[in-house]
Amino acid sequence: GDARVRGQTGVVSERRGSYPFIDFRLLNNTTLSGEIGTKKKVKRLLSFQRYFHASRLLRGIVPQASLYLLDEDYLGQARHMLSKVGMWDFDIFLFDRLTNGNSLVTLLCHLFNVHGLIHHFQLDMVTLHRFFVMVQEDYHSQNPYHNAVHAADVTQAMHCYLREPKLANFLTPSDIMLGLIAAAAHDVDHPGVNQPFLIKTKHHLASLYQNVSVLENHHWRSTIGMLRESRLLAHLPKEVTQDIEQQLGSLILATDINRQNEFLIRLKSHLDNQDLRLEDAQDRHFMLQIALKCADICNPCRVWDLSKQWSERVCEEFYRQGDLEQKFELEISPLCNQQKDTIPSIQIGFMTYIVEPLFERWAQFTGNTPLSENMLNHLRRNKAKWRSLLHKQHSSSRSNDHSGQVTSSQEQTLNEEETP
């Protein structure tokens, strides 16, 4: 059943034909998208074909200034950046440009080597590289936010968290490999729309997973499909690979934002009772889940220039969904109405109710390390900047009597510091 689940979301929806009025290729916004989608269906048939077509040039996508990317200076800069991959100000956008759009593959190869995972698990380098390429290729580059660069950013953050002394002192090679793979593949084959959209359009994935963690289940099953197809772990005992597959599922499913309170309450209980025993595999796995959740939503904790780019990208993806809903006369989802939901208001709400509560608990777990303090400081500064921008927008809307901006009551709500 894995091959059935692993098909490109948009392509499978066309085959199913349950709601022919929606073509997910509309999300791609490029004239080549249909052609590329067809090519990717063919490439998916054989591992060798997928590996052979890993090059973006072979896929017919010619990057801007591609000739310059062959220059040794770019390779040298990329290598220099990798030497500082554990720094929190790591610029994943720059790294992606220096690697010609291969930030995820390049980063993973480096991290697997740095953590000694290739030697420990006796992994074949060609097979490992092929698996990483499969993961990177299954992200939709047309998505403003949920693309391979986001996956690389989450993976780099996960690497930083795995080095926190409170956690690092107890982690096994298996824990580290699971954490890195889960981070890299946690959003694979994301269609650029959210779960409510899939449910209300009766998408086949919503039916398949009975409207529960629809996207996360798909990301997990897609990852398992690629692992099996690549045969990366085929030399390991069957019970070991089965355990890895199940733990990957548990990690990826933890990124479902609808389960935020469930994990936050459990983490608070552990910290208040001081009963976390990281010698115990179950407690280590729980903290890996928390680490992945932090990595997934760490954008507001980055330096302003990086954080702002991510904020604009995620909102652009929201707005695209809203435009699609409007086009097909569906109710526009929360945060997806560009006329009413401004970037500052979305970001302030996200920081206040989702990010701050989680990262304050993470800092409590790590013992307020320099990294945790740094992230919280960035978070507070970034929130203040968004508040300032919101205030300017609000002042402008009042002076111009312009509709579609944040109302005073909305601003008051967003200015409340209490978490729900």
SULFENSUL-V295269 format. One record per residue. N is the residue number from 1. PHI is phi in radians with two decimals (none if undefined). D_FIRST is the distance of its C-alpha to the first C-alpha in Angstrom with 1 decimal. Layout:
N & PHI & D_FIRST
N & PHI & D_FIRST
//
This chain:
1 & none & 0.0
2 & -1.14 & 3.8
3 & -1.08 & 5.6
4 & -1.14 & 5.3
5 & -1.27 & 6.5
6 & -1.37 & 8.7
7 & -1.05 & 10.8
8 & -0.95 & 14.4
9 & -0.92 & 15.1
10 & -1.14 & 18.0
11 & -1.15 & 16.7
12 & -1.12 & 13.7
13 & -1.10 & 16.4
14 & -1.18 & 18.6
15 & -1.08 & 16.3
16 & -1.16 & 15.8
17 & 1.24 & 19.5
18 & -1.33 & 20.1
19 & -2.47 & 22.8
20 & -1.11 & 24.0
21 & -1.32 & 26.9
22 & -2.01 & 25.0
23 & -2.01 & 23.9
24 & -1.17 & 22.6
25 & -1.19 & 24.3
26 & -1.07 & 27.4
27 & -1.28 & 26.6
28 & -1.35 & 27.0
29 & 1.03 & 30.7
30 & -2.34 & 31.1
31 & -1.20 & 32.0
32 & -1.53 & 29.8
33 & -1.03 & 26.6
34 & -1.11 & 25.5
35 & -1.13 & 26.2
36 & -1.11 & 24.5
37 & -1.05 & 21.3
38 & -1.15 & 21.4
39 & -1.07 & 22.1
40 & -1.17 & 19.3
41 & -1.07 & 16.8
42 & -1.18 & 18.4
43 & -1.09 & 18.7
44 & -1.23 & 15.0
45 & -1.16 & 14.6
46 & -2.30 & 16.4
47 & -1.03 & 17.2
48 & -1.05 & 20.8
49 & -1.10 & 21.0
50 & -1.15 & 19.8
51 & -1.16 & 22.3
52 & -1.12 & 25.0
53 & -1.66 & 24.7
54 & -1.10 & 24.8
55 & -1.10 & 28.4
56 & -1.16 & 29.0
57 & -1.15 & 31.8
58 & -1.18 & 29.6
59 & -1.44 & 27.4
60 & 1.48 & 30.7
61 & -1.81 & 31.2
62 & -1.63 & 34.7
63 & -1.21 & 35.5
64 & -1.13 & 39.0
65 & 0.98 & 41.5
66 & -1.07 & 39.2
67 & -1.10 & 42.2
68 & -1.18 & 43.5
69 & -1.24 & 40.2
70 & -1.44 & 41.0
71 & -1.19 & 44.2
72 & -1.04 & 44.6
73 & -1.06 & 45.7
74 & -1.16 & 42.2
75 & -1.10 & 40.7
76 & -1.14 & 43.5
77 & -1.13 & 42.9
78 & -1.10 & 39.2
79 & -1.10 & 40.1
80 & -1.11 & 42.8
81 & -1.09 & 40.4
82 & -1.11 & 38.0
83 & -1.20 & 41.0
84 & -2.05 & 41.1
85 & -1.17 & 37.4
86 & -1.56 & 38.3
87 & -1.49 & 40.7
88 & -1.27 & 39.8
89 & -1.58 & 41.3
90 & -1.00 & 38.9
91 & -1.65 & 38.5
92 & -1.21 & 34.9
93 & -1.17 & 35.9
94 & -1.12 & 38.5
95 & -1.07 & 36.3
96 & -1.16 & 33.7
97 & -1.18 & 36.6
98 & -1.18 & 37.9
99 & -1.77 & 34.6
100 & 1.01 & 34.1
101 & 1.39 & 31.1
102 & -2.00 & 29.5
103 & -1.09 & 30.4
104 & -1.18 & 27.0
105 & -1.08 & 26.6
106 & -1.09 & 30.4
107 & -1.11 & 30.4
108 & -1.12 & 27.5
109 & -1.02 & 29.1
110 & -1.13 & 32.4
111 & -1.20 & 31.2
112 & -1.10 & 29.3
113 & -1.29 & 32.5
114 & -1.02 & 34.8
115 & -1.49 & 33.0
116 & 1.23 & 33.1
117 & -1.33 & 29.3
118 & -1.09 & 29.2
119 & -1.22 & 31.8
120 & -1.08 & 30.8
121 & -1.68 & 27.2
122 & 0.89 & 28.4
123 & -1.48 & 26.0
124 & -1.40 & 26.3
125 & -1.11 & 27.6
126 & -1.14 & 26.2
127 & -1.13 & 22.6
128 & -1.09 & 23.3
129 & -1.09 & 24.6
130 & -1.09 & 21.8
131 & -1.09 & 19.3
132 & -1.09 & 21.8
133 & -1.11 & 22.1
134 & -1.03 & 18.4
135 & -1.09 & 18.6
136 & -1.05 & 21.8
137 & -1.19 & 20.7
138 & -1.45 & 17.8
139 & -1.44 & 20.5
140 & -1.62 & 22.3
141 & -1.13 & 25.9
142 & -1.32 & 27.1
143 & -1.22 & 26.6
144 & -1.08 & 30.0
145 & -2.04 & 28.7
146 & -1.39 & 24.9
147 & -2.32 & 24.9
148 & -1.18 & 25.0
149 & -1.22 & 28.6
150 & -1.05 & 27.8
151 & -1.07 & 25.2
152 & -1.16 & 28.0
153 & -1.11 & 30.5
154 & -1.14 & 28.4
155 & -1.14 & 27.9
156 & -1.13 & 31.7
157 & -1.12 & 32.5
158 & -1.04 & 30.2
159 & -1.01 & 32.2
160 & -1.07 & 35.4
161 & -1.22 & 34.3
162 & -1.16 & 33.2
163 & -1.62 & 36.8
164 & -1.10 & 38.5
165 & -0.90 & 40.6
166 & -1.00 & 39.7
167 & -1.69 & 36.1
168 & -1.02 & 36.5
169 & -1.14 & 38.8
170 & -2.04 & 36.0
171 & -1.22 & 32.8
172 & -1.66 & 31.3
173 & -0.96 & 29.7
174 & -1.13 & 26.3
175 & -1.04 & 27.1
176 & -1.15 & 28.1
177 & -1.09 & 25.1
178 & -1.07 & 22.8
179 & -1.08 & 25.1
180 & -1.25 & 25.2
181 & -1.15 & 21.5
182 & -1.08 & 20.8
183 & -1.11 & 23.7
184 & -1.18 & 22.6
185 & -1.87 & 19.0
186 & -1.13 & 19.7
187 & -2.18 & 19.7
188 & -1.05 & 17.5
189 & 1.06 & 16.6
190 & -1.22 & 19.0
191 & -1.40 & 20.1
192 & 1.50 & 23.6
193 & -2.28 & 23.8
194 & -1.64 & 23.5
195 & -1.06 & 21.6
196 & -0.98 & 24.4
197 & -1.13 & 24.2
198 & -1.11 & 20.5
199 & -1.23 & 21.4
200 & -1.29 & 24.6
201 & -1.69 & 23.1
202 & 0.94 & 20.3
203 & -1.15 & 17.6
204 & -1.08 & 14.1
205 & -1.19 & 13.2
206 & -1.10 & 16.1
207 & -1.18 & 15.0
208 & -1.04 & 11.4
209 & -1.84 & 13.3
210 & 0.92 & 16.4
211 & 1.11 & 18.7
212 & -2.04 & 18.6
213 & 0.74 & 18.4
214 & -1.02 & 16.2
215 & -1.16 & 16.8
216 & -1.10 & 16.8
217 & -1.08 & 13.4
218 & -1.17 & 12.1
219 & -1.05 & 14.3
220 & -1.10 & 13.2
221 & -1.11 & 9.4
222 & -1.10 & 10.6
223 & -1.09 & 13.0
224 & -1.09 & 10.9
225 & -1.01 & 8.9
226 & -1.22 & 12.6
227 & -1.04 & 14.0
228 & -1.20 & 11.9
229 & -1.13 & 12.5
230 & -1.32 & 16.2
231 & 1.06 & 16.7
232 & -1.05 & 19.1
233 & -1.89 & 19.1
234 & -1.11 & 18.4
235 & -1.44 & 22.1
236 & -1.54 & 22.0
237 & -1.00 & 21.7
238 & -1.00 & 18.3
239 & -1.15 & 19.6
240 & -1.21 & 20.7
241 & -1.13 & 17.4
242 & -1.10 & 15.7
243 & -1.14 & 18.6
244 & -1.08 & 18.4
245 & -1.07 & 14.8
246 & -1.18 & 15.9
247 & -1.19 & 19.2
248 & -1.04 & 17.7
249 & -1.07 & 15.9
250 & -1.09 & 19.3
251 & -1.21 & 21.1
252 & -1.15 & 19.1
253 & -1.14 & 19.0
254 & -1.19 & 22.8
255 & -1.40 & 23.4
256 & -1.11 & 22.9
257 & -1.11 & 26.5
258 & -1.21 & 26.5
259 & -1.77 & 26.5
260 & -1.00 & 29.6
261 & -1.14 & 32.1
262 & -0.97 & 30.2
263 & -1.28 & 30.1
264 & -1.15 & 33.7
265 & -1.11 & 35.1
266 & -1.15 & 33.6
267 & -1.13 & 34.9
268 & -1.04 & 38.3
269 & -1.08 & 38.6
270 & -1.07 & 37.9
271 & -1.22 & 40.4
272 & -1.14 & 43.0
273 & -1.53 & 42.8
274 & 0.88 & 42.6
275 & -1.99 & 40.2
276 & -1.29 & 37.6
277 & -2.10 & 37.4
278 & -1.29 & 35.6
279 & -1.22 & 36.1
280 & -1.51 & 33.5
281 & -1.03 & 29.9
282 & -1.16 & 28.9
283 & -1.22 & 31.6
284 & -1.08 & 30.7
285 & -1.12 & 27.1
286 & -1.07 & 28.4
287 & -1.25 & 30.7
288 & -1.16 & 28.0
289 & -1.07 & 26.3
290 & -1.10 & 29.7
291 & -1.05 & 30.2
292 & -1.17 & 27.0
293 & -1.08 & 27.9
294 & -1.11 & 31.4
295 & -1.06 & 30.1
296 & -1.17 & 27.9
297 & -2.10 & 31.0
298 & -1.46 & 33.8
299 & -0.88 & 34.9
300 & -1.16 & 37.9
301 & -1.72 & 39.0
302 & -1.51 & 39.3
303 & -1.05 & 42.6
304 & -0.94 & 43.6
305 & -1.03 & 43.0
306 & -1.31 & 39.4
307 & -1.04 & 38.7
308 & -1.11 & 40.2
309 & -1.07 & 38.0
310 & -1.13 & 34.8
311 & -1.06 & 36.3
312 & -1.15 & 37.1
313 & -1.19 & 33.6
314 & -1.17 & 31.7
315 & -1.20 & 34.2
316 & -1.06 & 33.9
317 & -1.18 & 30.1
318 & -1.03 & 31.1
319 & -1.11 & 33.7
320 & -1.09 & 31.4
321 & -1.10 & 29.2
322 & -1.04 & 32.4
323 & -1.11 & 33.6
324 & -1.15 & 30.4
325 & -1.10 & 30.8
326 & -1.14 & 34.4
327 & -1.05 & 33.7
328 & -1.78 & 31.6
329 & 0.99 & 34.0
330 & -1.78 & 31.7
331 & -1.13 & 33.3
332 & -1.27 & 33.5
333 & -1.18 & 31.6
334 & -0.96 & 33.8
335 & 1.31 & 34.7
336 & -1.84 & 33.6
337 & -1.70 & 37.0
338 & -1.09 & 38.9
339 & -1.33 & 42.2
340 & -2.03 & 42.1
341 & -1.72 & 39.8
342 & -1.45 & 41.5
343 & -1.04 & 40.1
344 & -1.02 & 42.7
345 & -1.15 & 42.1
346 & -1.08 & 38.3
347 & -1.20 & 38.8
348 & -1.12 & 41.5
349 & -1.09 & 39.5
350 & -1.07 & 36.5
351 & -1.13 & 38.7
352 & -1.19 & 40.7
353 & -1.72 & 38.0
354 & -2.00 & 35.0
355 & -1.33 & 36.1
356 & -0.98 & 39.5
357 & -1.03 & 38.6
358 & -1.24 & 35.7
359 & -1.29 & 37.7
360 & -1.16 & 40.8
361 & -1.25 & 39.0
362 & -1.09 & 37.5
363 & -1.10 & 41.1
364 & -1.11 & 42.2
365 & -1.14 & 39.7
366 & -1.29 & 40.6
367 & 1.48 & 44.3
368 & 0.88 & 45.0
369 & -1.19 & 44.5
370 & -0.94 & 45.7
371 & -1.13 & 42.2
372 & -1.10 & 41.7
373 & -1.12 & 45.2
374 & -1.07 & 44.6
375 & -1.11 & 41.4
376 & -1.14 & 43.2
377 & -1.12 & 46.2
378 & -1.06 & 44.1
379 & -1.03 & 42.4
380 & -1.19 & 45.8
381 & -1.14 & 47.3
382 & -1.13 & 44.5
383 & -1.10 & 44.6
384 & -1.11 & 48.4
385 & -1.18 & 47.9
386 & -1.14 & 45.5
387 & -1.09 & 48.1
388 & -1.11 & 50.8
389 & -1.16 & 48.8
390 & -1.13 & 48.1
391 & -1.10 & 51.8
392 & -1.14 & 52.7
393 & -1.08 & 50.4
394 & -1.14 & 51.8
395 & -1.12 & 55.3
396 & -1.14 & 54.6
397 & -1.19 & 53.1
398 & -1.23 & 56.2
399 & -1.25 & 58.7
400 & -1.67 & 57.0
401 & 0.88 & 56.0
402 & -1.58 & 52.6
403 & -1.37 & 49.9
404 & 1.55 & 46.3
405 & -1.68 & 47.2
406 & -1.20 & 46.8
407 & -1.44 & 49.3
408 & -1.10 & 51.6
409 & -1.17 & 49.9
410 & -1.13 & 46.5
411 & -1.09 & 48.2
412 & -1.08 & 49.8
413 & -1.07 & 46.4
414 & -1.21 & 44.9
415 & -1.43 & 48.1
416 & -1.29 & 47.6
417 & -1.54 & 46.6
418 & -1.21 & 45.3
419 & -1.52 & 41.5
420 & -1.19 & 40.0
//
